[in-house]
Amino acid sequence: MIMNDAPDESDVLTRALTAVGTLGPCRAEAAYLTFDNGPTRTPADWPHATAHLDAQVRRLGGQGGPVTVPDRAWGWSFALQNKADNTGYLVVSAPSRPTDDEFFLLRVLAQQTAAGLTHALARRTERDRTQQLRRVNDDHAALNARLSTSVSELERQRSVHETLSQASADDGGVQGIAVVLHRLTGYPVAVEDRFGNPWAWAGPGRPDPYPKPEAGRHEELLQEAARRLRPVRVGERVIALARHRGEILGTVALIDPEASTGEQEEFALDHTCTALTLELAHLRNLAEVELRLRRELVDDLITGTDDESAYARAAAVGHDLHGPHYLAAVQWVGRPADDAFVQAVGRAAAGLRMRSLLARRSGKAVLVLQGRPKAMALHEAVVRELGSPTGAIGVGGRCDTPGEIPRSFQEALRALEVRQRSQTPHGTTTFDELGLYRILGPGGSYRDVEQFVREWLGPLLDYDAAHHADLVRTLSRYFECGGNYDGTAAALGIHRSTLRYRLQRIREVSGRGLADVDSRLNLHVATRVWKVLGGSF
C-alpha cells in the first residue's frame, strides 16, 4: 500500500531503498529506472552507488543477477519486471550470503517495488493524458474563438471592399470615395494631392481657409510615409499614400485628434487608397508625361541647348533654371541606375530641400541642382535611402546659364571618377576640390596618366614590390612635408638617419636627383597621382 501511494517512480524507488535495511543484514546499494538509453540511477545521489556498479547493471541486459560490491561478500541486482518489460533494478548487498527467508523477503520487496512502479507509471500516464486532453480542449476553444473573430473580420472587410467598389462604379469621383470612407469609419476624411492641396473633404470640421503646408516639410512627411508599409500618424491625422509604381499620387487621411483609430479603420483606409489610386489614373498619366519631359530636358541640357528654349521648358515642368546651378553625378556599387535608384536619389535631394531636375544617363543618376548643393549631406541622405554606403557622388562647378551645364556635367563625371579611383572610393567629391587632379579626364582611360607615373616612379614601385619597401610612400610624404626632414621623419615614424638613407636609395634606384627642379616637380606630381588613385600601379 505504501508503494502504491507513492506519487512518482523516483519516490517508489526511494521507499524501496529505505525498506531494504529493515529486512535483515542487507544494505541498499542503488536503484535504477530503465529508459530507452538503458538504466538510469534513481535517485542519482544515493550514497552507496558507484559508476562501477552502474556499469555492472547495464551489462545485465534486463535480467537480475549477482553483482560485486567493494567490502561486501554478497551483492544482487533484482530486476523489477512489469509483465515482460523491465522497469528498473534494485541492488542490495550483505556482509554474507542471506538465508533463504531473507532472500525471499528481498525478492518480495522487489516484486512490490515493480508493482509500485507500474502504478506510478500508470498514474503519470493518466496525468499526462489528462493534461494533454485539457490542452487540446483549450486549443480547440482558442481556435474556435479565433475562427469566429476571423469570420467577423472577413465579413467586415468584404463589406468595406464592396462599398468602395460600388463608390467607384457610381462615378462619384474623389469626393464620393471620401464620403464612403467617412461612412465606414465615422471619422472626418481629407483627400489631398501630393502637394497638400485639398481634393475632397467628408464629415464635419473642414478648416476654412484650408491650410497650405510648407513645401519642404510636406515633402519630408511624404518621404517618411513612403518608407512605411502601413498608414502613419502625423499629429491629429492618420495618413496613407495613394501610390502607383512607387510614385505618390496623393494622400488620404482620417482626422483623429483623440488617437482612437484601430486596425479596422486602418484596413478601410488602405482599401480607400487603392480606390483613390484608380480614380487618379489620369493624374498619374499626367505625372508620367511630366517626368518624361523633365528627363528629356536634362538630356538636352547636358548635350547643349539654347538658353531661351531651356528656360521655357524648365518653367513648363515647374523648375526655375535662372541663377546658379550645379550638376551632380551619382553612382552606387551593385545598384543599376534604374527607376527605383533614380527615385531614391530624388527623395534624398528633396528631403534636403534641394530643388532639382533629375534624370538617368550612362549608368548614373544625374541631378541639375538649384544653388550650391550640400554635397556631404546629399551622400548621407542617399545612403539612408538605399541602406548602403558603397556609392559616390561627383559635383561639377557652378554654371550660371544653361549653356554652361555641359561643362559642369563633365566636371561632375571627372570628380566622380577621381573619387571612385581614390583610396576612399565612397563619398562625395566636388570639382572645385580636385586641384591638380583635374588633369584626370573622365571615361575610364588612364593610360597616359599611368604611363606618366610608371615613367617617373616605375623603378621605385618595382623595388618596393620586390623588397617589401616603402620608398614611394617615403617620397610622397617627403614632398607633402615640403622637403622638411624632421617633419617627414615624424610623419613616417622613423629616425632622421633612416629617412636620409631612404632618400639616398630613392636617388640610386630612380636615377633621378631630388635637387633638380624639373625632376622634383615631376616626381611630386607622380606621387600625388599615385596617391589619389590608390597606389594601383
N, C-alpha and C positions, 0 to 999 in steps of 0.2 A: 504493500500500500504506500509506503514511504517513497519507493522508487517511482510508482505510478503518479505520485503527486508532484514530482519534480517538474519545474517549469520548462526546462530545455535539456538537451543532450549533455551539455557540459556539467550541469548540476547533477544529473543522474550518475555520471562517472565520478564526480567528487564524492557523492554519498557512498558509492561502492568502494572507493579507495579508503574512505574513513571507516567503513564497516569491516575491512579485512582484519584489522588488529583485534577485533572482538571475537574472532572465530578460532583463535588458537595462537600458537607462537609464530605467526606469519606477519610479514610486512608488505605493505603495498608499495610496489616499485614505480609503476606508471600505468596510465590508461590511454587508449587511442581510439579515435574515430576514423573510420575508413571513408575516404573520398576517392574521386576519380584518379587522383595522382598518388594514391596509396595512403597508408595510415599516417595520421597526424596526431601528435601528442596532445592530449586534452585532459586536464588543464596543462598548459605549456610550462608552468612554473612549479610543477610538483617536485618536492625537494630531492627525491631519490633517483629521478630519471636522468639518463645519460645518453649521449649521442651513440655510444656503443650499443646500448640497449635498443635504441631506435633502429639501428641497422639490423639487429637480430630479428626484430619483429617484422620488418619489411621482407626479410627472406622467408618467413613462414608461409607466405602466399595464401593468406586467408584461413589457415589451419592453426589449431592450438599445438603447443609442444613445449619442450624444455628450453630454457634459456640460461645463460650463465650470468651471475651477478657477483661482483667482487666481494670477497669475505663472507659469502653465503654458500652453504653446502647444497642448497636446492633452490631452483627457480623455475617457474612455469608461466607460460603465456596462455591464458584461457581465451579462445576465440568466442566472441559474442555473436551468435548466429541468430538471424531472423529468417526462419524457413531456410531457403537455400542461399541466402545472401549473408555475407559477413559485414557486420555493422561496426566492429571495433575489436579491441583487445583489453583484457585486464591482466596485468603482470604482477605476480606475487613472488615472494621469496621466503625462505625459512632457514634457521641455523642447521636443521637436519630434516630429513625427509619426513613429511607429515604422515600421520596414521591414515588408515582408510577412511575413518569417520571424519577427520579433519579435511581430507581431500574432497570427500563428499560434500561437506558444508561449503567449501570453496567453489565447487562446481555448481551447487545450487545458487550461490551468490552470483556466479557468472550468468546463470540462466535468468535470474530475476533482473540482473542488470540489462541483459539483452532485451527482456520484455519491456523494461522501463524505457530503454532507448527507442523501441518500436512505438510505445505510446507517445513519447515526447516528439518523435518524428511525425507521427500522425497528427498530433495537436498543432505542431508548427506548420505542417502542410495545410491543415484546415484554416489556421490563422492566415497563411499566405493566400489561400484561395478566397477567404472572406475579404481580405484587403484588396485583392485583385478585382473581385466582383464589385466591391464598393467603388474602386477607381473607375471600372468600366461604366458603372451606373452614373458616376459623376461626369465622366467624359461624355456619355450619351446626353445627359441633361444639358451640359455646356454646349454640345454640338447642336442640339435642338434649339437652344436659345440663340446661338449664332445664326442658324439657318432661318429662324423666324425674323431676326434682325435684318439678315441679308435680303430676305424676300421683301420685307417692308421697304428697305433702301432701294432695291431694284425697281419696285413699283413706283417709288417717288422719282427715281432717275428717269424711268420710262415716261412718266408724266411730264417732267421737265423737257425731255427731248421732243415729245410730241407737241408740246405747247410752243416751243421755239420753232419747230419745223412749220407749224401752222402759221406762225407770225411771218416767217419768211415767204410762205406761199401766198399769204394775203397781201403781199407787196406793201407792207406798212413802212418799209424803209427803216432807217436808223432809229427814228422816234418810236416806231412800232416795237422794235426789239427792246428798247429801253423800257417801254411800258410793260412788256411781258416780264422782264426781269424784276421790275418793281412789284408786280403782282405775285410773282413766285416767292420773293424773299421778304417783302414788306418794308424794304429799305429804299430811301431815295437813290436814284441812279443817275450818274453823269457819264455821258459819252463824249470824248474829245478826240480831235485829231492829234497827230504826233507832236504838234507844236503847242498843245494846251488850249486850242480854240474850241469852244463848245459846238458839238453837233446835235446833241439831244439831252433832254432832262426829263425825268419822270418822278413824280412824287413831290411832297412839299419841300420848302426850304431852298428853292433856287435863288442863288445870290444875284442881286441886281444893284449895280452893274456886275457882270461876270468878271472875276479877277483874271488878269493875264499873267501867267507865271514868268519869272525871269528866265530868259532863254537858256543861259548856261546851266543854271540849277536844274531846269526842267530836263535838259538833255542828260545830265548826270543821273537824274531819277530814272529816266527811261533805260539807260545803260545798266544801272543796278538791277532794275526789274528784269531786264533781258537775260541776266545771268541766273535767274531763278527759274524753277520749273513749275511754280505754282503762284497764285496771287500773293501779293506782298502788301503789308500795311504801311501806309505813309500818312502819319498824322491821324486825321479823322476818317481817312479813306482806306478801303481795301481795293487795290488796283490790279487789273490783269491787262495784258497786252494782246492786241489783235495782230498776229504776225503771219506772214506768208513767206516761206523760204528764207526765214531769218530776218526779213525786213519788217520793221514796225510800221503798221498802217494806222494805228490809233489806240486809244485806251478806253476801258470801261471800268467804272468804279462804283462800289457801294458806299454810301455816306453813312458811317457808323461811328459816331463820336463816343459811344459807350463801349466800344470794343467787344460787342456781344455776338458777332458772326461766328458760325461754326462750319463744320465740314459740308453740311447740306447747302449752305449759302455759297461756299467756295465752288461746289460742284456746279451749281446753277450759273455762277459767274464764268467758270471755264467754258461751259457749253454756249453761253451767250457770246463769248469771244469767237467761237467757231462760226456762229451765225453772223456776227458782225464782220468777220473776215470775208465771208462770202458776199455780204452786202457791199463791202468796199472794194470789190474786184475791179471796178472801173477806175478807182483811185490808185489801186496797185498798178494797173497798166500805165497810168499817167506817170507814176513814180519810176517805173522801169524805163519809160521813154526819157525822162529827165536824167536818170543815171547814165543812160547811153549817150545822151548829149554831153554830159559832163566829161565822160571818158574820151569821147571824140575831141572835145575841146582841149583836154590835157595833151592828147596825142599831137594835135595841131600846134599847140603852144611849144611843145618840146622840139618838134621838127622845124618850127618857124612859121609865123603868120603875121599879117599886117596888124598894127596896133588897134586901129579903129574897129576892125572885124572882131578882134579878140575881146575888146571892151564890151561890145554889143552882145556877143554870145555869152560872155560871163554873166552879164546882167540878166540875161534871159533865164539862167539857171540859178539866180539868186546869189551870185558872188561878185563882190566889188574888186575888180582887178587893178584899180588905181592904187598907187602907193607902193611901198617896198614889199617885195615877195622873196621867198627863198624856196628852192627846190630841195626835197629830201627823198633819198632812195632807201628803201627798207627791204632787207632780205634776211631770212631765218634759215638756219641749218635744218634740213629734213622737213621743211614745210614748203610745199609748192605755192606759188603765188596765185591761188585760186580765189573764188569769190569770198569764201569764208576768211581767208587770210587778209584780203584787202579790207573786208568789213571790220575785222578785228583792229587793223591799223587805224581805220577811220574812227572807230569807237574810242580808241586810245587818244587820238588827237582831239576829238570832240570833248572827251572827259577833261582835257586840259584847257578847254575853251579856245582851241586853235581853229580859226576859220580856214578851210582848205578846200581845194579841188583834189579829187582822188582818182587814180587810175592804176592800171596794171600794164607793165611794159618790161620786156626782156627778163621775165622771171622775177620781177621785183614789184613791190608796191611803190607808187610814186605820188608824192604829195606836193601840191603847189600851195605853200603856206603864206598866209597874210601876216606880215610883220615878222620880227625876229623870233624864231622858234625857241622853245625851252628844250634843247636837244637832249640833255640827260634825262629830264623828266619824261620826254616822249618815249625813250627807250624803256624806262622803268614801267610806264603805262602799258606798252606793248607786251612786256614780259608778263605783267599781271593778266592781260587778256589771253595770252597764248599758254601761260603756265610753263614757259620755258625761257631760260636766259640766253640760249645759244643763237643769238642774232646780232646783226649790226645795222647801224643807220649812218648814212653819209649825207651831209648837208652842204649844199653849194653856197656860193657867195650871193650877196644881195643883188637883186635886179629891180630897177625902178620902172621899167617899161616891159610890155610883153615881148618886145624884140630881144631882150636880154635873157629871157628864160632858157633858150637852148644852151647858152653858155653856162648858166647856173646848174642846169641838169648835168652837163658833162663834168662840172666841178663836183657835183654830188656823187657821181659814179666814181670819180677819182678818189674822193675822200672815203667812200665805202670800201673800195678795193684795197686801199692802203690799210684801213682798219682790219680787214679780213686777212691780210698777209702779215699783220703785226704779231708780236708775241702775245698780245691780249686781243684776240680776234672778235670778242663780243663786247659791244658797247656803241658809243657814238663818237664820230669824228667829223669836225667841220672843215671845210676847205681853208678857212682862214687860219686854222691851226697847223696846216701841213708844213708851212715854211719851205725848207729845202726839198721836202718830199713831193712838191708839186711837179717835179720833173718826171714822176712816175705816172705814165699815162694809163687810162682805163683800157679794158679789153682783154686782160689776162696775158698779154705778151710782155714778158720781162727779159727777153733775150738780150737786148742791148745793155740793159742795166746789169744783168748777171755777168755779161762779158766784161763790163767795166770793173765789177767787183772782183772777178777772177783775175783780171789783168793786174790789179794792184794788191789784192790780198791772197791770191791763189797759193803761193808758196807758204805763206803763214797758215792758211787754212789746212793745207796738206800736212804741214808739220804738226799742227795741233791734233789732227786726226790720228796721225801715226804715233805720236808720243804722249797723247792724252794731256796736252799742254794747254795754256790759256794765253798764247801770245796775242791773238786777235782781240780778245777781251781786254787784255792789259793795254794794248794800243788804243782801243776805243775809250777806255777810262782815262788814259793819259791825255787824249785830246779833249775829252769832256772837262777835265780839270785844268784846261788851259796850259798844259805843259808843266804844271807845278808838281815837283817831285813829292813833297810832303803830302799834299792833298791826294795825289794819286795813290801813294803807298797806303795812306789811311783808308781810302775808299776800297782798296783791294784787300786790306787786312794783312799786308805783308811789310817786311822791313825795307827801308830805303835802299840798302845794298842789293836786296833781291830784285827790286824794281830796276836798278841800274843794270843788273845782269840781264834781265829780260829785255830791256830796250836794246842792249848790245846784241842779243840773239836776234831781235827783230831786224836790226840793220844787216846782220850777217845772212839771215835766211831770206829776207826780201830783196837784198841787194840794193836797197834804197836808203838814202841818208835823210834823217829827220830834220836836218838843218836846211835842206834845200826847200825853198818856198813852194815851188810847184809840186814837188813830191809830197810835202807836208799837206798841202791843200787837197790833193787827190786822195791821199791816204785817209784824211779826215772825212771827206765825202764818202769814200768807200765804206769806212766803218759805220758811218751814220746809216747808209742804205742797208748794210748787213744787219745792223741792229733792228731797224724798223721792220725788216722782212723776216725777222725771227731767226737769223743765222742759218737759213736753209740752203746754203751753198756747199 
